[in-house]
Amino acid sequence: MSSILDQIIQLGVESTYGTAVAPTRAYEGLADTFTRDTEFIESVGFRQAMQTVRSDRHDTISIGASGSIEVDVLNKGHGLIMQHLLGNSTAPAQQGGTAAYKSIFETGADGPSGSYTIQTPRVDSAGTLQAFTYEGSVATGFSINQALDESLKMSVDFDSEAEQNSTSTASPSYPATADPFVFTDATIEIDDSAISTFTSFSLDGDLGMKTDRRFLKGSAVKGQPKRASIPSYTGTIEGEFTMAQYDAFVAGTVMKLEFIAAQSTAIAGSYYPTFHVTLPTVKFLGTTPVASLDDLTRLTLPFVVLHDGSNAAVKIEYTSTDTAF
């Protein structure tokens, strides 16, 4: 008999969009949000003795599924979920002949082109683990959040071609001896200078993907999502009030912003487990700080990520011991 402790979230990279594959990596998801998307079509016309919509005039059509995977970012095993997130990815490259490997994930003009099979089996009331598989899952957005007294968190939004129950649940494979990044690992830099007064960081991405690519083709199966609008990357940093950051907001200054989570125990030599977000061009969209009688004056700086015409608008560097995604 299974219990809720046997429920898992895992994924694998598809060779062909919408063709399910066996998942290769399990994640310690913080929530199960995947649901089937369904349309109901009614046909109602003049008919004698009709009491309500007839049962043979009420059609159910499955049009896909959607959901998110939210996790604490671990120092191992996180690259697979980012492989087809931003559009461009570089496989782990060995660093200095050591056990450290770095992957790079960057935005580009094109959206994500790869897809995943995602499994989220659920336990029913009889204690049976029921398979739920979401094939053709393409990333449509993401968020990265770091707050005080918490682990670094990341969520990725997916649009799926279909939900089905015919694919057997694969045995989960978790990263061995992995550890989450936490707030004491985190620093924030502006124009390459560390700023020690910030208390939170968030970055949200809308990848501008069109997900309702359905056609008159004798089937409800939709086409793979493609970029159809300008992506949007926004976020917020918050902390104690300093005049320099407020002046940058007032002047509309364009700056480089970096979030760096690096653990203190080296993999080898000078290479440390690291999750490094670089935003080469941001503009703060804040407001005037307001004083308080019960706290230090705080400054909230929403920001928008812009493109400088050459560098990737968003770059994530992930250093771990993973030799492959």
Steps between C-alpha positions, in 0.01 A plus 500: 500500500626849412464818701534870421872459577532292182384781273774636277577761236743399227584583143692391193599676178297396194656421164171589327248750632204318650655152494534388860837378629601345830594771753867509598501748790277536803457832679386570853209714388334731749153467346303303241327747264463311168142481376320401182361784286152417378234669287128417510295571189120514519255491214161652579218567255121499485378153594165391640489383864861592569565544875862611484802435280474146363769253606571415136563869424768551762855420383821480706826586327845476657722779370821433693622571851706747698684528828817604678792331668617689809816383677775605732809542283750226586874502441463192278248382242337832415632540145246272330202718588683805356625328182193610301402808700659815363563393140876437499700261716858380521564152637713466814866581430776380729670776695879494534527122478304463826172335600323836445286547189325818383183524289381825344139588417421816303209678338496550124272625225329160479304343781546150645510241223522183710229320693471274802293210620392573857354245740309588818348172630227541763380261768128420500283423803573128469874561534579438133751722324327616182720608209451851360726589209521836325661462161613785279578729794660828390619775735296821479631695800701483819575671829805510726464615861734548792377628835655516843485176704407294194646277234546630146183412312426463131179416318452423133163529325413243232242457228439133415363345183301240693431334834486122480493204737633226272874546563627305801661690783878485477717432803621838629867596474607776738838676516718340765619700803357827369455809715286812439638849463382716792486872575842505665652388168351797313646835396379775268730707282428820308752595233742239639489639856345295781221682685451372854168667590252301291266248662322338204530432128242385248499453123197405292502405134214484251650328195236630256392154382180435303345189654162467323626388159193291410379448145215351297672168438263241639674499839529706817877441517668838483828610349813557704501842670704766324605852587231742390566814707785690659616323816486690827749469785429696815589477866551675831781553745423635844710608794602783727495845343820623339515819295710354217233256386227762538701743286531230232122466495444876477757540222373201302850355506551170321708261711623140517336292771625163621366248748761249617436200723831326578552239769803528723643150453696475177449219251871528431751783512325830431184342354190511722141382451344811347172627357583832333242721328633786286274777369732729299246777450230590752317818585348558844129588514476579870352781700596735782584322828267580789628536858358303793500525880546126552755395238792626298399677182467245223538523124306282256639497147292328235702465181458414135759305304594665169714382209827678421512360147787258559494314831233252600227682692502222762789260565512226762828324580474179701811341645471154654647151471248403230681380187176514296165673521 
